[in-house]
């Protein structure tokens, strides 16, 4: 049953199909996909190959020792044939000679965003991952440094609970997650009367925290159906 601020899976599917249709017209790159879990085909929304220029700490880059790469860092999974349709593509943006600014170098990073319906919370959940040019995933600390200052101030007491690193519930790979525990409360406050596209309204509120902005044209989907 759908509670206040929540969205049922059937409505979630309607919403993401609307987003995909508009995205095709705007060439925004959003796609609806499905992943089979048992006998159930679970739909989700995905946007791949989002390139962002980010300042990466030189100290962190030289001293990263967490994960499973040759120097201990986590690598993006681009070789698992079980998930060909959902794999990250290799970066092809050159970063040789990238400038340094106050102990950081500017590097091209590739983001991938997934939106999945949570049956437990009955709300959408934003998962994302980000690769540097060498194929290594950004660390949680590096991700947090990219959060705009205005959001960092508001989220400083929830820093390690708002953005967490979790196994993707469908693909079984490490992804970052915007935790859904407060989503229903957020949606009760930002859209108490709206009968339009729930996912667009929600994503417009939380997406900018991790650099995900929707074009203004998507606001048309928030009008009452």
N, C-alpha and C positions, 0 to 999 in steps of 0.2 A: 504493500500500500504506500502511496506517495504522500509523505509528510510535508510540512511547510519547508520551503527552501530546497526540496529534493526534486528529482526527476526520474521517472520510470524508464526502464531500458527501451521500451517501445517508442517513447517520446524522444529519448536520446538518439535512437536510430533515425527518426524523422528529421531531427535537427542536423545531424551530421550529413545526411543526404542533401539537405538544403544547402549546407555549406559547400559540399563538393560541387553541386550544380553551379552555384555562383562563382566558385573558385575557378571552374573551367572557363567561364566567360571572361573572368579577370586575369586568367593565367597566373593564379596565386599558388598553385602546386599542392593544394589539399586533396587527398584521396581517401575514399572509404575502402577499407580492407576487412577481411575476416580471417580468423584463425580458429581451426577446429579443436575443440576441447571435448573429448569423448564423442558424443553424438551432436554436440552443440556448436554451431558456427558463430563465434563471438565477433561482432562488428567493432571496428575502431577506426579512428580518423588519424591520418598521418601526413606530416609535411617533412620532406627530406631536403638535404643539400642547401640548407640555409647558411650562407657564409656571413661571418661577422669578424671584423677586425678588433682584436682584444689585446689589452696590455697584459703580458704574462711576466711574472716575476722572474728575473734572471736567476736569483738564488734558488727559487723553487724548481726551475727548469733544470738547473745543474745538480740539485741535491735530491730530486724525487726518488724515494725509495720504497714506495708502496705499490703493490700490484704484482704483475706477472710478466713484464717485459724483460729484456736482457739486463736492464738496470733496476728491475723490480717494479716498473710502472705498469699500469693496466693498459692493455692495447684494445683498440676497437676490433670487434670481431667481423672480419670481412671474408672469412674462408669457410664458415659453417654452411654446407650445402643444404642443410635442413631448412634454412630460412632465407633462401635466395631472394625471395621477393621483398624481404624486409631488411636486408643487409645494408650497412653503410657503404657508400661508394668511396673509393680511394680519393684523397684530395688531389687536385691537380692545379692548385693555386701556388705559385712560387713564393717563397718567403725568404729566399736568400738575400742577405743584406738588409733585413727588416730593421727599421730604426729602433734605437733604445731611448726611453724617456724615463728619467728618474729611477734607474734600477730595474726598468721593465723593457721588454722588447715587444713591438707590435706584431702580432702574428695572426694569420688567417686561420680561423677555426670553423669547422663544419658542424652545424647543429642539426639534429633530427628530433622532431616533436611527435609524440603520440598522445591521443586522447582516448581513454578507455572508460567505460562505465563500471563503477564499483558497485557490486551487488550488496556489499556489506554496508556501505554508507549511502547507497542509492543516489549518487552524484557522479559527475565526470571527474576523472583524475588526469592531470597532465604529467606525462613522463617525457623526459628528454635526455639526450646524450650529446656530447660535444667532443670532437677530435681535433687535436693539433695536427700540424702538417706532417709530423712523423708517425701519425697513427695512434698516439697515446691519448687516452681520455683525460679531460680536465679533471683535476681533483675536486673534492667538495669545497676545499678552501678557495681554489681558483674560481670555481663557479660563484661562490659567495662574493668574491671581490668584484664580479661583474654586475652584481645587483645594484641598480641606481641608488644613490645616496639617500634619496627621500624614502625609499622602501627599507633600506638598511636601518634607518633611524626607527621606523615604526615596528620593524621585526627584530630588533636587537635582542629582545628577551626570548624570542622563538627561533633564534638563528639556526640551531641544529635540529629543530623539530619541524620547521616549515619546509625546508628543503632537505631531503634525505636521500641517501643512495640505497636503492632497493633492486632486487631482481625483478626484471620485467615479468608481469604475471602471465603473459602469453608466450614470450620468446625465450625466457630463461636467461637473459643477459643482463649485466649491470646497467641500470639506468638511474638517473636522478628523478625524484618525484616531488611534486608539490603536495604535501600531505593533505588528504581530504577531510580531516576531522572538523575543520571550521567552515567548510564550504556551504553547508546548509544554512548556518547562521549568517554568512556573508550574503547569500542569495535572498534570504528573508529581508535583509536590510536594503539591498540595492535594487531588488525587483519584486516588491511585495504584491504588485498588481499586474505586472507584465504577463501577457499570454503569448508572447512572441517566442523567438528562438532562445531557449534557455542556455544552450552551449555558447552561443555568440555573446550573450550578456555576461556570462561567467568568465569566458576567455578574455573579454575586453577588460575585465577587472584584475585578473591574475596574470595574464600573459606578459604584460610589460615588466614584471618582476624579473623574468628571465629572457628579456629581449624579444618577446614575441608580440608584435603589433598587428592588428587587423586593419585593413583599409576602411575608410569611412563608409564605403558602399555596403559593407556587411551590416551596418546599423539598420538598414531597411528590413533585415530579417527579424529584428527585435520588435517590430510592430505587431499588434495583436492579430492573430490569424482569424 
